[in-house]
Amino acid sequence: MGFLRRNKITIVNADITRPNPQPVSSTRNINPGGHRWLRWVIWSLVIIIVGILGWVGTAGFLAFKKIGSTNGSDEPAFFKNGSISLNDVNSEGDSRINVLLLGVGGDAHPGGNLTDTMEVISIDPVNKSMAMMSIPRDLYVKRVDGTWGKINEVYSNGTAYCKIKACSSGVDPGGAAVKDMVGSIIGLPIHYFIKMDFTGFENIINTLGGVQINVTQRLYDPLYPAANMVNYAPIDIKAGLQTMDGATALKYARSRETTSDFDRSRRQQQVLSAARQKALTLNILTNPVKITSIITSLGNHLKTDISTTDMAKFALLLKDVDGKETKTLVLDTSDTGPLKNGVASNGAYILVPKKGLGDYSEIQDLTLTVFTDPNVIKEAAKVLVVDATSKTGTGTTVATLLKSHGYNVIGNLVAATTQATTAVQDSGNKPYSLKLLEKRFKLTKSSKIPSSNTSGADIIVTLGKDYAVK
């Protein structure tokens, strides 16, 4: 049996003065890509953290107090024995469990409390799957006091939010503010938040004993930012199998100046896989020494409002969730993206919805393409769309939208005659899908599909003249 040869990792530590240093503020990011860090790695660490705190009983309770917990959210409906009653059905996607991950630089970084990474992790506990959506730090939003600013400032302005909203005692003001804001943007409730800084990430990797990464191509970045965010601290990671500590893994995943965003995403996925594999290899949940070490390493570098009770429920869910087929969505300015570039009144670069300032309807439609309602997936109701509006293309538009939101659309027909009002007919065996479609089309009741109908549909949606395309 042979032995693996590990190449030496060289990190060039000498600081090189960065040209034209700029003051750090919420409107300028010296290293624009630097804080959009480790989407995949953060998720793997959430699994580790939740698993540890959920399974260790009393030790988990003590740990939860140590990491700066706050009062938890109302329990998501799907934590109630893994099901939701028809009476609780409100709108598509509501029954998922949504966790907002906030990445910050921390006390050692300028602007260290700005949430320059925002990821919504959404769990479908019925079909045992998860999805992820990235919220850009430069999204321009209206604050609760009526003023406008970048979304990455919302957490740090939590005190002002709670003065207006009268938050309950014990609630983290920043967490409450940013959960409310993100929820209003994506059109779904945010049940919990987890905030972690760079040091917390590094400490967890170090406590795991580092991770092994097969570096397929040398990574040299002479423009990697030094800790003071003014100078450079070049990195040079050789190709080959490497054992990386926390600091190196962070640099490996954050670097972007000399490679593409696609390469960086690949490296982030490598670190994710390595961290998860290391955690599995160590059997963390059965290792009290390792549990204690990870808890100690987190300290005040992580804050969350997940209660100890919900931690345990998360652990039970996550152990069965398949993370290999995770759906992802990045809100961007591409041709198919919902955002466009803009400039604020103070000259700062911002991102705004293409639909118009404060109009998040397109974002909410995109959200449901990855955060599909669990019961829509489970029931897989055969849906037939019939266009009786006399407006060309309306049925096609609706059928395409429903399909993108997870509905099993089997056809799109044009009616021979028009119909005044929109109506839904059903076979009686797909209750959740029926309820959600009734709410989508603002209907109070439906009728049965006549026995003479041979379409094979479980639900028929007939669009009337009263239907207005978004």
N, C-alpha and C positions, 0 to 999 in steps of 0.2 A: 504494500500500500504506500503510495508516494506521498510526499508532503508538498503543500502549496507554497510557492515562493512569493512573499509579499514585497512589493517594491516600496521603496522609501518615499514618503510624501514630503515635499519641500514647501514650506510656507515662508515666503519672503516677508519678514516682519518690519523691515526698515521703512519708515514713513517717508513718502515723497510728497513734497508740497504740491497741493492741487492748485492749478491756475485760477485766478479770479474767484477766490472763495466768496460765497454769498451767505448772508445771514439765514438761519433756518427759521422758517415760519410755516404756518398752515397753508400758505398759498404758493410755496415753492419747496420742491423736494430735490435736494442736491443730487441724490441718486434715484431717479424716478422708478427704476425697477427694483431697488434694494429692499423695499418694505413689502412688496407683493410676494410674500415668501411662503414657500412650502405648503401649498394647498393640500397636497396628498400626504405630506409628512404630518401636518397638524391633525388630519383625520385619523391617521394611525395612532397618534399620541392620545387623541380623545378616546379611542377604543381602549388603549392601555389604562388611561386614567380612570375612565368610567368603570372598567372591569375591576381594577384594583379596589376602588372605593366602594363599589357595589357588593363585592364578595367577602370583604374581610370583617364584617360585623362591627364590633366595638372599635377595632382599629380604624375601620373606615370612617366611623363617626368622628373620632379624634382627628383623623387626617382632614376631614371635611372642614372642621373648625380651623385647622391650621392654615389651609390654603385660601382663607379669606372668603368664605361663602356668605351669601346674603339670603334673604327670604326667597323661597322657591316660587315658581309660577303655579297657576292653577293646573291641576293634573290634566294632561291631554286625554281626550276621550278614549284613545286606543290603549291606554294603560289600564282601562277598566276591563280586566279579563280578556284583553286582546280583541274586543269587539265594540261596536257602536250601534246604538238603537236608531231606528228610522226617525224617531223624534228628535235626535241630536244632529241629524243631517242638515247642514245649512247651505254649503256651497262646495264645489269641487276642490279637493285638496285639503279641506279643513281637518280631516281626520288623520293626516300625517303628523309626525312628530318632528318639529323643526328646531334646530339648535344653531344659534348664531355664534360663529367663531371670530374672535377679534384678535388680530396680531398687532402688537405694539413693540416699539423699540425698548421701552423700559426706562428706568431712572438714569441709566448710563448714557442714553442717547438724547440729543436735542429734540424737543417736541415728542418726548418719549411716551406721552399718553394719547397721541393722535392714533386713531385706529386705521392704520394704513393697509391693513388686510382685513377684509370682511368676506367671510364665506358662510353661506347658509347650507348646513348639512340637514337633509330631510330624509327621515326614515319611514319606509312603508312597512309597518309591523305585520301586516297580513300576508304580503307576498315576499317578505324577508328580503327587501332590497333597499338601496339608498341612492340618493342623488345629491349633487352639489352645484351651487350657483355662486359665482363671484360678483360682488358689488364693487365697482371702481371707487377709489378714494376721492376722486375729483367730481363725483356726481353732485350737482348743485340742487340743494333742497331748501324748502321753507321750514324754518324752525317754529317751535310751538309759540314763540313770542312774535311771530310775523316777519322776522328778519330772514335773510337768505345767507347761505354759506355752504361750504363743502361738507359732505356727509362724514368725512373723517374727523370733523370737529364736534360732532354731536355727543359722543361719549364724554369728552372733556367738559362739555357745557351742561352736564346732567343736573347740576344743582339748580340752574335756572329753570330747567324743565320741571323739576319737582316742586318748585315754588308755585308754578302755575297749575300743575296737575295734582298737587297735594298727595304725593306718594305716601304709601303706608310706611310705618316705622320699620326700619331694618332693610328696606329695599335699597339696592345700589342705584343711586340716581343716574349715573352714566348708563348702566345696563338697561334701566327702565326706558330711558330716552331713546337709545339706539334700537332697542327691540321694537318700540312703537313706530319709529321712523321706517325701519326696514320692512316691518309688517305692512305698513300703509303703501309702500312702494311695490311689493310683490303681490299684495292682495291676499296674503295668508298670515295666520298668527305665528309669531315667534314665541315659542314656549320657554326657551332657556338661552342663556349666553355663557360662553366660556372665553375668558380673556387670558392670553399668555404672552409673555415677552420673550425676547431672544435668549435671555439667560435661562429661563425655564426650559426652553427647548434644548439648549446645550446641556443643561444638567441632566435631563432625562436620558439623552443619548450617552452621556458619560456614565450614568448609573447603570445603563444596560451593558456597559463595558465596551462601548463603541459599536460601530456597524461595519460590515464588510461590503465594499462596493467594487464591482468590476468596471474600472474606468476604461472605456473603449478607445478614448482619444485624449491625449494630453490636454489639460485645461490650464491655459496661462492667461491671466487677466491682470494687466498692469494698472488698471483703473479701478480696482476694487477699493471701496472707501475705507479709510482708517476709522478707528473708534470715535475720533473727534469730528468725523464727517466733514473735515476740511482737507486733510491730506489723503494720499493714497497708501494702501498697504497691499502691494501686488501679491498674487497667489500663483503658485505653480504646482499643479497636481499631475504626476506622471501617469501614463497609461499602465494598466495592469490591475491585479487584485490588490485592493488597498483596505487597510483597517483604519477607519476614520473616527476620531473623537468628536465631541459635540461641536466644537468651534470649526473644525474642518468640514464636517457635514453641512453646517450652516453656510459656510462659504461656498462649498461645492454646489449647493442648491440655489444660492442667491445670485451668484455671478451671472452677468448677462451682457457685459460690454463687448466681449470678443466672440460671442456665439449668438445664435438666434434664439428667439423665444421658444421655438420648437425643441431645440437642444436643451434648454433649461427645463422645460416640462418633462423631457425624458429623464433628466437627472433627478428631478423631484420624485418621479415615480420610482426611480432606482432606490432612493433613500427611504421612501415609504415601504417598499417591499423588504428592504434590508431591516428596517426597524421592526416591522411586524414579525419577520422571520426570527429575529433575535429574541423578541419577547416570547414567541412560541417556544423557542429552543430552551429558554431559561425557565419555562413553566412558572411565570411570575405569580400567578394566582395561588400557587401552592408553596411559594417561597417567602416566609415571613420576613427574613432578613432583607431580601430584595424589595419587598413591599415597603418596609420601613425606610429603606434607603431612598426609594423614589419619592415617597411622601416628604421626607426631609429635604430632598433636593428641590422640591417645588416651592415650599415656603410661601412667600408673598408674590411669587412670580406668576401665579395663576389665581384667577378669581372666577367664581361661577355662582349661579343661583339654583343649580340643580340640588334638590334636597337629598338627604341620605336615602330616604325611601325610594325616590325615583332613580337614584344611582343604581340600586339593586335591580329595579325593573329594567333599566337600560342594559345592565349586564346580561340579564336573561335574554333580552332581545338581540343584542349585538353578537352574542355567540353563535346565533343562527343566521345572521345577515351575511349575504354573499357580497363581498366588496369588490370582486373581480369585474363585475359588469356595471360599475357605477356610472350613471349618466351625469354629464357635466354641462353647464351653461355658463358662458362668460358674457356679461353685458358689455358690448363694445360698439365701435363706430364703423364696423364693416358694412358692406352693402345690405346685408341681411340683419345687421344689428339694430337695436332700438335707440342708440344714442348718436349725438353729433358733437363736434367740438364747439366751444364757445368761449367768450371772454366776459368776466364779471365786471361790475362797475369800477372795481379797484384795479382792474387790469390783470387779474389772476386768470390762469387757464382753468376752464371748467368743462364739464360734460353735461349736456342737457338732453332730454328726450326729443326725438325727431318729431313726435306728435305735438310738442309745445311744452313750455315751461310748466312743470307740475303735473303734466298729463302722463300717467304711468300705465295707461290701458294696454299699450303694446308690450310693455315689460310684463304685465300680469298675464297676458296671453302666452308669452314665451315661457313664463314660469311654469305653467301647467303642462308644457310639453315635456318637462323633466320631472316635475312634482305631480305626477298623475294621481288621481284619486284611487286609493287602494281597492275600493269596491267596484269601481269601473273596470279595473284590471281583472279582478276576481270573477265578476259576473260575465264579462266578455259578451254583453248583450249585442245581438245583431240589430243594428240601427239602420233604418231606411229613411232617407230624406226626400220629401216630396215638395217641389217648388210650385206653390199656387199663388205667387205674388204678382206675376206678369212682368217682373223686373228681371231681365236677362242676367244670368250669372249668379243670382242670389243663392240658389240651391247649391251650386258648386262651391261658393264661398263658405257657406255654413258646413257643408259636408267635409271640406278640407280642414276647417277649424276644429270640428268635433273629432276628426281622425287624429289630428295633431295633439289633442288633449286626451288621447287614449281610448276613445270609443271605437268599437268595431263596426265601422260604417260599411254596409254591404252594397249600397247603391244610392244613386241620386237621380230622381226622376222629375220630369216636368209635367205638372197636371194639365189635363185637357181643358179645365176651366179654373178660373180664379176662385179664391176663397177669402172672405173678409178677415177672419181671425186665425191666428196660429193655434194648432191643436196637436195633442199627443195621444196616440193610441198604444196600448200595450197588451201583452199576452198574459200578464199576471205573475210571471215567474222571475222577473228581474227588478225587485222592488227598489234597490238603492239607485240603480241607473235611472229608473223612472223618476224617482224623487228628485234627483239632481237635474235631470232634464226639465222637469216642471219648474224648478227654481230658476234654471238658466233662461227659460223662455217666459218667466213670470206668469205661470199658469197655476190655477188653484186646484184643477182636477183634470183627469184624463178619462178616456173611454176605452172599452175593450176592442181589440182588433177583430173585425168580423170574420166568422168562420170561412167565408167565401174568399178571403184574401189568401193568395198563394205565394206571396213574396218570400216567406220563410223568415220574416223579420220578427224579433221579439218586441221591438218598439218602432213605431212609425211617427216621424215628426213631419207634419204638414205645415209649411210656412204660408201664412196668410198675408194679405196686404198691409196688416198692422205691424209686420215685422220690419224693423229698421236695421240694415247692415251697419256694423260698427264703422 
